[in-house]
Amino acid sequence: MELKIKKRNLVWFLLLFGGILSAQTTGQMFELAGYPVQLTGDLGGFETEISIERPHQGVEIATISLKHPQGAPPPGFSLKWSLPSSDIAGYWSSGSFNDKTIGPSWGPSSIRSMLAKEAPVIALFGHDDTNRLNFSASEALNTVVLSTGIREEDGMVYNEMSFFSEKHRALTAYEVKVRFDTRPRPYSQALAEVSDWWASFELYRPAGVPEVARRPVYSSWYSYHQNVTMEDLLAECRLAKKMGFESIIVDDGWQTLDSNRGYAFTGDWDPERIPEMKAFVSAVHDLDMKFILWYAVPFVGEKSKAYEKMKGKFLRYWEGQGTYVLDPRYPEVRQFIIKTYVDATQKWDLDGFKLDFIGRFTAGEDTDLTKREGRDYASVNEATDVLMTDLMRSLQEIKPDIMIEFRQPYVGPAMRKYGNMFRATDCPNLASVNRIRTTDVRLLSGSTAVHSDMLMWHYDEPVEVAALQMLNVMYSVPQISVRLEDIPEDHFQMIKFYTDYWLKNREVLLDGDFHAVSPLTNYPMLESTKGDKKITTVFNDLVVEMQLEKYTRTDILNAKRSSRMVIAALGKTRQFEYVVKNCLGEEIKKGSLQITEGTHTFDVPPSGLISFVATQ
């Protein structure tokens, strides 16, 4: 089914959201997935056309087209609609983090999405984690603001999706697709399908993911910060390799002798602290590990040699950090950035890059959005897209399996085409935050490898507490950043055990059907299934559902300090062998038992696990 609606400069006088629209406001009404939607905005000389398609029952997509005969800056416009708050428990967005409650209509919950920040989607979910309404946009380059709020007077949930709320260059034509999904299915499935929808656009086609990007990583950041040396990191690599880690990320500090945590000397990218970089990379390769190097893409420090070369081609100065932010709309800037990474790859034989601070490529209120003074792009977002697309292409010509890591919040649909590793944002020693962050990224990332923030903890921690860092990120690729030579022996054994467990179950943990239970309470249970195996991790004292007939192998990880594990078995009675292990991998108990339908209680050590294998 396809419906087309065409209007120009049509004034609507109707009551919506508690007020009358002014005579200067142009509006259009259309229906999408059963909801009356109003398009509002002063569209000026732009002609609008709306067409609607229904690819699946319960899913409808509106294509909104704007055209201007001479070309003009696009007008700000919004889509507004409402629905009853019946069984709507909260909302999910890529930036909702630990508060997924819906705000009041006078202070709605919102997400601001653009090329290098967040993703243009909101999911309204019920008290049983069922999708109530998932709304998303195809616009992932320019800023889109999505919001949702409950109105006190009528108990309705009012939603809005706004476009061109910021200045933009002149356009003659613009098109955006808006997708509504009302199907009653787990919210996580609905989000996964949004990710697949974005990936179907040529503009957002994801980059391939090398197999090594899906294996554990050692990072230098929390363990050494800027005080990195070749000798120390090679020693760490030797130990990490024995545990199953396949690559190292050498983070900030290698490029300068300055240790003040600022970026005043950034931009030349000479390995001042590690002058033997080529030998360093070669030594890591001799250990059969890959080498990934950190760079801050947009920065040229005020004390760098590159400052004079790039002077006048900046977006802004970052006060307090001693650095300028490059303007990618200049071809010389893009050439400078791309050449930096191409030269490093060829000179040092690098395997990948941790590309940081992409989110700083943004226009400000005073940014001149024109192609003047040597700029060949007016839009910062479009220029950044060209920069990153050309960079990825140039690097893949040298190494087809190049690894590129980005971190939250620049993990939206457009970023998947230049990056194949998305990492949770910094959360040192915060196990539960790492769980929330990695889960949020995982729900929208499709096949792109999702990595934890680097794991670190105080070495005096009891090993059961240190193990919580590992258990909270089991459904992502773990990155470790403790000094393996210095940690206690039992900590070392714990990392080795859970890394080995992760590697053996990687296909279930990374590639299975993933569900994050109860987003409203920050995912107190995570589970993934593939084939005949199910893995569940519990972070609070919850009842774990065990489907006796569906899965022949079931693992339950106890990511909490208590030892009681309550299981609700469903289905016909079945015989199982079971084994209980602590966080060091030591067997505490094993045996055979018949599990009947109903509730069963087991003792599982804190940060340990229990595994069941059906014998009939």
N, C-alpha and C positions, 0 to 999 in steps of 0.2 A: 504494500500500500504506500502510495506517495501522494501527499497533499501539498499544493503550492499556494502561498498567500503573498500578495504583492501590495505594498502601500507606499505612499510618499506624502510626507508632511501632513499626516492625518492626526488631528487633535482629538484626544479622548478626555471626556469629563466623567470620571467615574470614581467611586470611593474605593480606595485600596490602601492597605497598611495604615488605616486611621486618618487619611487625609485626602483632599481633592487635588488632582494633578493640575498644574498651572497651564494656562493657555499656550505657553511657549514649549510645552513638553509634547513631543510626538510619541504616540503609543500604538502598539499593535497587540491584539490578543490572538493566541493560538492554543491548541490543546496538545499536550505531550504526555503520553502514558497515562491519560485520564485526568491530568491536572491542568486547569486553566493557567496559562503562563502569559504574563504581560511583558512586552518589550518596551522599555521606556528610555527616553533620552532626547536631547535636542539634536536631531539628525541633520539639520540644515539642508544642504543640497544633495545629501546622499539618498539614493533610492534603495529600498530594502526588499529582499525576497526571502521567504521562508519555505523550505520544503521539508517534508517529514517522511521518514521511512521506518519500517518495523522489521528488523532482521530476525527477531525472535519474539515469541509471545511474552509480553512483559518487558520488552526492551524496545525503546523508540529513540530515534536520533533525529534531531532538527538541524538542518543546514541553514545557517543565516548568512546571507550575502549582502554586502553593501557596495554600491557603485556610485562614482562621482564622475561626470563627464570631463571636467577640467583637472580634477585632483585637488585634494584638500586634506589638512590634518584630520584624521578620523575622529568622530565624535565619541564622547564617553556614552556608553549605553549599558543597560542592565536588563536582566531577566528576573522577574519576581513571581513567586507562587507560594502557596501554602498548603498544608495538609494537617489533619487532626493529629494530635500528639499521642493518640492511642497506641500503646505498646511501643513507644519509642523511648529507649533507655538512655541513649547517648549518641554521640557522633564520633566518627573517626576521620582524621586527616593526617597527612604526612608530617604535620607539625603540632598535632594535638598533645603529644608526649604523655604526661601523667595526669592530665585533666581532660577526660573525654565526656564531661557533662556538657549539656547544651545550655548556653547562657540565655538571659532574657532578651526579648526583642530590642530593648533599648541598649543592650550591651552584648550583641550576639557573638557566638563563637565563630571564628573566621580563619581563613588561610589565604595568604598572599603568595601566589605562584608566578614564577617566570623561568627563563632559561636555566639559570644557575641556582634557583632556590625553590624547594618544595615541588609539589605536583598538583595539578588542577582537578582535584576530586574531593568529595565529601561523601561519607557513607553514614546514613542514619540506620542504627541497628536496634533490635528489640531486646527485651530482657532475657531471651534465650539465644542471643547472638545471631538472630535471623536478620537478613537484610530487609529493611523496610523501604528505603529509597536510597539508591546510589546515583549521584549526579556528578558528571565530569565533562570536561571540555577538551577539544582537540588542540587548543591554543597552548603550546608549551614554550614558546619563545618570548612573547610579550606578557606583561603583567595581567593576571586574572585574579580577582578577589572573590572568593566564595564564602558565604556566611549562612548561618542558621541560628535561629533564636525563637524562644517560646514567648508568645504574647500572653500576659497575665489576664487580660480581659476575656479571652475566648478559648484559651488552651490550645490554640493552633500553633504549629511550627511554621515560621515564616522564613523563606529561603531566598537568597539573592546571588546572582552571578554577574559581576561587573567587568566590563572590558574598557580598555583605554582610559583608565583613571589617571594615567600619567601622560605627559606630553609625548607625541609621536610625530614622526615625519609625515609629509603629505602622501596620500594614497589615492589611486583611482579605483581600486577594487580591494575588497577584503572578504574572506570567508572563514567561518568557524562552525564546527559541529559540536552540538551539545547532546549528551547521551544520558537518558534516564533508564535505570534498571529497577523494576519493582518486584522482581521475582523473589518469593519466600525461600531463600536458600541461605546457608551460612555466609555471613558478611565477608569472610575471608575468600570464599569462592567468587563472590561478586567483585571484590577488589582484584583478584587474579585475572578476571576477564577484562577489566578495565585496562590492566597492564598489557594484555594480549591485543586489545583494540588499539592502543597507542602504537604498539610494535608493528601493526599492520600498515601504518603510514610510512611511505618512503622516507619522509623527512626524519622519522624517529627510529629507523630500522636499527636494532641493537647490534653492537659489535660482537664478534665471536669471543668465546671465553676459553682461553687455553686451560688445559687440564691442571697445570701447576697452580693456576689462580684459585683452584678449588681444594688446595692442600694447605696445611698449617704453615704459619709465617712467624719468623722471629723478627721483632722490631727493636731498634736501638733507643727509641725515644724515652720511655719512662725509666729504662734501666741505666741509660748514660746521658740523656738529654744532649747538650751540645758538646760534651766532653768525650767525643768518640775518637778511638784510635784503631788502627788496623789490627794490632796485636790482640787487643781486648775482644774485638768483635769476631775475629777468626776463632778465638778460643770458645766463644759462645756458639758459633756455628758448628764447631765439632761436636759439642754436646747436643745441640738442637737437632742436628742431622740424625744422631742415634735415636732420638725420640720420634722421628718421623716428620720433622719440619723440612720443607723443601725449598724455602727461599728466605732471604733476609731483606728487610727494608732498612737502609741506612738513612736516618732522618736528619733533620736540621742540625747544623754544626759542622758538617764536613767542608763547607764552602768558605768558612771564615774563622779567624782566630778570635773574633769578638764573641764573648759569651754572655752578653747582656740581654739576651732573649728578644732583642728588637731586630729590625730589618734594615738598618742604616747602611750596612755593607753588602746587602743582597743585590744581585743583578749581574755581576760579572761571572759568577759560577766557576771560579777557579778553585780547585781543591786545596786551599791553603792548609787546612788542618790535616788532610790526608793526601799529601802530594803524590804518594805512590798509588794512585787510584787504579791505574791499569793493572798493576801487580795484585792489588787487593781483589779486584773483580776476578782475575785469573785464579787466585788462590781459592776463592769461594766456588768457582766453577770446578776446581779440582776436587772439591768435597761433594760434587754432584748437587749443588744448590744453585738457585737463581739469585740474581742481584738486582734489587730495585732501589732507586735513588730518589730522595725527596727534593722537590723544587717548589718554590712559591711563584707561580706563573705570572701574576700581574705586577710584581714588585720590582722597582728600581730604586735602591737606597740612595739617600742624599750624599753618601760618602763613597759611592761606587764610581768606577770609571765609566760605566754605562750611562750615568746620569747626564753627562754633557752630550753624549751621543743621542739620547732620547729626549733631551730637553725640549719642552713645548709640545710634547705628544703624550700628555698625561690627562687622566680624568680628574684626579684630585690628589691631595697630600694627606697622608694618614698621620694625624697629629699624635705624638707620643710614641710612634713606632719608627720614625725617621725614614719613611719611605714614601715614594710616589707610586700611584697606580697607573699603569700604562693604559693608553686608549687604543683598543684593537681596530678602530676605524681607520687608522693610518696603515697603509700597506707596508711601510718600513717597520712598524711595530710588529706586525704579524710575521714578517720575514725574519726579524731579529729573534722572536720567540721560537719559531720553528727551527731556525738554524741552530739555536742553543741546544735543543734536544736531539736533533739529527747528528750534530757534531759529537755530542756526548756518547750517543749510541755507537757511532762508528769508531770513535777514539778509544773508548773504554770497554766496548762490547757489553753494554748494559742489556738487561732483560726486561726492564720495565721502569715506570716512573710513578711516584706518589706525587700527584699534581695538586697542590694546595691553593686555597684562597681563590678559587674560581668565582666564588660568589661576590668578589670585589669588583668584577666587571659589570658595573651597573651605571646607568645614567642618573644624574642628580637634577635638582630643580633648575640649576643654572647651566646644564649641559646644552650646548648648541646642536640641535638635531638636524644638521644640514651636511651636505657634501662640500663644505668649503675648507679653505686653508690646507689643502692636501689630503683631506679625508676622502676615501672612495666609498664609504658607507655613511649614511646618516644615523642609522640605528645601532646602538651599542650591542644589543642582543643579536642582531643579524650578523654583525661583524665578529662577535665572539663565536657564533655558530660556524662561520666560515673559517675562522682561525682554528678551532678545535677539530673541525672536519678535515681540513688540510693537514693539520699536525698528525692526526691519526693515520691518514693515508700515507704521509711521508714516512712515518715510523714503521708501518706495516710493510712498506716496500723494502725496508732493511731487514726487519724481523717480523714475519707474518704473525707470530704468536706473542707479540709485545704485550706486556701487562700495563694497564693504566688504572690507578686507584684514585677515586674521589671519596670524600667523606660527606656525611650529612652537613648541611641540608641540600647540597647540590647533587641530588640523586633522582631528579625527575626524568620524565620520558625522553627528553632530548639528550640528556647526559649519557643515556645508555648507548648511544651510537659512538661516543668517543671514549667510553670507559667500560672496562669489563670486571672491575672490582669496586663495590660500594662498601664503605666502612661507616660504622656507627661513629657519631661525633664523640669528642673527648669526654670521658667519664672515669677518670682514674680511681681505682679501688672502689667503684660503685657497681657492685654485681647486678643489683636489681635494675639500675638505670641502663646498664649494658643490655640486659634482657629486653627491656622496653624498646630501646633504640634499634637493636638488631631486628627485633620482630617487626617494628614499624617499616624498616627498610625492606625486609623480606616480603612483606605482604604485597608490594608493588613492583618487585624487581625481576620477576620472571626468571629467565635463565642466567641473568647477571649474577656473578659470585658476590654474596653478601658476607662481609667480614665484621668481626667484633672490633670494638676499640681494644687497644692493646691491654692485655691483662697484667695487673700489678697488684701487689699487696705488701703489707709489712711482714718481714720475715719472722717476727715473733708470733704471728697468728698460729693458733692450733691448725693442724693440717685440714681438719674438717671444715674450718671456716675458709681457709685458702681455696679449698676445692670448690666452694660456691662460685668463685670467679669462673671456673671452667664450666660448671653445670648450668649457669645462667646463659651461656652462649653456645650450647651444643647444636642448635639448629642454624648456626652460621659457621663460617670458617674462623677458627680461633687464631688470634694473634697474641703471642706471648712477649712480655717485655719485663721480665725479672732477670737478674743476673744468675744464670744457671750454675755458675761456679761458686756462688756465695749462698744460695738458698739452703735451708736444712735438708738433710738426706730424705726425710719423709715427704717433704714438699716436692722434691725431685721425682720420687717414686710415684707420687700422686699424679703429677703432670704426665709422666710416662704412661701410667695406666689409662688415664682418660683420653690421652691422645691416641693411644692404640685402640681403645674402644671406639673413638670417633672415626678413625680410619676404617675400621672393620664395618661400621654401620653408616658410612658416609652416604651411600645411595638412599637409605631411608631418611636420614636426617636432612639432607640437602635437596633430594629429588622427589621425596614422597609427597603425598597429599598432606599439606601442612595446615593445622588449625590452631589459632591462638585463642584460648578460652577466655571469655569475660574481659573484653577490652576496657569496660568501665572500671574494673578493679585491677588494671595493669597486668593482665595475663598471668594469673596465679597458676595456670597449667598450660603447658605446650605439648602438642602431640603431632606425630607424623606417621603415616602409614604407606607401605609399598608392598605389593604382593601379599604374602601371608604373614608379614611382620608389622607390629605396631610398637612404637616407642613413645612413652609418655613421661614427662618430667613435671613433678609437682613442687611448688614453692611455698605452699601453705598446707595446712591439714585439711585436705579435701578428699572426697571419695572418688576413686579412680574406676572408671567403667572398663570392664574386661569382657569382650565378646568371645565367648567360648568356642563358637563354631566358625567364626570368620577368620581368626588368626591362629596359626599354629605356634607362632613365636611372639611373645610379649615381654618387653623390658619396661620396668618402671624405675625411674631415677628419683631418688629422694633428696631433692635440693632444699632441705630445711634442717633445722637443728633437732627436731623431734624424731623419734625412731618408729612411731606408729604409722603403719600404712594400711588404709582401709580400702578394700576392693569390692565393688559391686559387680558380681558375675552375672552375665546374661546368656541365656541359651541352655542347651542340653548339657548334662553332666559329662565331664571329660577328664581323662587322666593326664597329668602333667608331671614332668620332672622340673625341679626348680633349684636355683642356686642363689644365695645371698652373698654379696661381696661388700667390703668396706671401700673407702675412697682410695686405698692403696692397692686395690685389686685382690686382696686376700679373701679367701673363702671363709665365711663365718658359719654358714650352714647350707646343706643341700639335702635333697631327698626326693621322694615321689609322693604325690597325693592326688586325690580325686576332688575336683572342684565342682560343686553343685551350684545351681542358680541361687543367688542370694548374696549376703554380705559376709566377707571374710577379712580377718585382721592378721597382719604379719608384722614382725619386728625387722626393720631394715635400718642399719646404722646411719646416723646423719651423714649426708653426702655420699651414701652408698647406693646400691641398686639391688633389685631382685629381678631375675630372669626366669621365664616360664617357657618350656618347650613341650608341646603336646606329643604324647606317645601313642595315642590312638584317636 
